[in-house]
């Protein structure tokens, strides 16, 4: 398969900061400039990789890969998803179509209750979690990519 090239114009973060709220929650603030309009989102892909330690890539394995080709705009706005905090905090509102311009999000955190609901009993999330999501526009081009890398306290999900 040929390597996919990203369009020259795509959203980019102009500022990103993070801070602790309480003892266990990391929140981010982000300013984002979108230099083209997406009239619709045609696909959302999401995958994650877990690693048993942060020293060697040989301990990593790719986990679930999800691809959604229908109802992507509705899926983005679905409540109780790991990304709901991000979507709800974006101003102006993150919706379809996504217009060219400046966007900001303040106090974004991953909803760990929603994220843990995606795990199965017996799952070992390991010491490192890498999540990736990509939204594709009406032309099938990558429009917005988000990667999250979390260095976790080891947790075993019990049934």
N, C-alpha and C positions, 0 to 999 in steps of 0.2 A: 504494500500500500504506500502511495506517495505521501510524503510529509505535507501536512496542511500548513499553509502560511496564513498568518493573521493579517487582517487588513491594516493599512497604515493608520487609519482613523479608528480608534477604539477608546472606551472609557479608561481613564487613568487616575490614580489617586494623586492628589496634589499634597495632601497632608494626612498623616495617620499617627495617632497616639494611643497609648494604652495606659491603663491604671488599674489598681486593685480597688474593689469595693468589698469591704469585709475581709474575711480571711481566705476565702476560696473562689471569689468571682473576679475574673479579669474582664474588664470592659474596654471597648475601643471607641474612639471618635475618628471619623473619616470624612474628608472632603473629596469629592469625586467630580471630575469634569468629563462630560459625555459630549464628544464632538461630532456625533451624527445621531439621527433619529432611527429608532427601530419601530416600525409600524406594528410588528407583532413578533412574538417569540415562537419559533417552530419546534424547538427541541431543548430539553434540559438533560444533561448527563451529570451523573454524580457517582463518585467512587471513593473508596477509602482504603488506606494501607495501614496495617498495624505492624509494629516492630517490638520485639521482646526486650531490646535494649537500644541505647542511643549510640553504641560504639560501632556496630557492624551492620551493614545493609543485608548481610546474609541471614539475619534474623527477621527480615521483613517479608510480609506476604500481602499481596493485593487481595482485598476482600470483595464485598459486593460492588457490582456495577449496575447502576440503574439508568435506564434511558426512558424518557417520557417524550412522546411525539404528538400527543393530543392534550388539549386543555392546559397548556403550559402556563398561560396567564392566570388561570384559576388556581393552578397548583401553587404558584408563587404566593398567592394571597391566602392560601389555606391556613387556618389557625392551628396552633399546637404542633408546629413543625420546628425542627432545630433552627431554621433560618427566620422564623416569625419575628423575633426581636429585631433583626436587621431590617427586614421589609417594613415593619411598623415604625421604625425610627427614621427612615429616610424622608427628607423634606427637600423639594416638593415630593409628594407621594410617589412611590415606586409602583407604576401601573403600566398597562399596555394602552396606547403606545408609549414608549419611553422617549421623551423629547430631548433634543440637544440642549445642553445647559449645565449649570452647576447643581450638584446635589450634596447634601450633607446628612450624616447620621451621627447621633450622639448617644453615648451610653449603651452601645451594642454589646450583648453577651449571648452566648449560646445557652439555650434553655436545656439544661442537663436532664430534666425529667423527660422532655420530648426526645432528646438524643438517646437516653438510656432505653426508651421504649422501642428503639430500632434494633437493640441487641437481643440476642437469644440467651436463655439460661445456659450456663456453662461457658459462654463467651469469655475469653480473656483478652481484654483490650490492650494488654501489653504496657510497655513503658512509653511508647511514642505512637501518636495517632496523626495521620496525614489525611485530610479530607480535601477533595477537589470537586468543584462544580462549574459547569460551563453552560451558559445560555446562548442559543443560536438565534439569529435574527431571521427576518422574512426571506433573505437570500441564502440561508443555510450557513452563513458565516458566523464564526465565534464572535459574540458581542460583549459578553461580560464573563470573566473568569475569576473565580474566588478559590484561593487555597488557604487552608488552615492547618497549622502544625501545632500540635499540643504535646508537651512533655508532661505525662500524667503520673499521678500516684497510682501504683498498680491496683487494679480493682478486678475482682472476679464476680461476674453476675451470677447470682444464685436463683434457682427456680422456685 
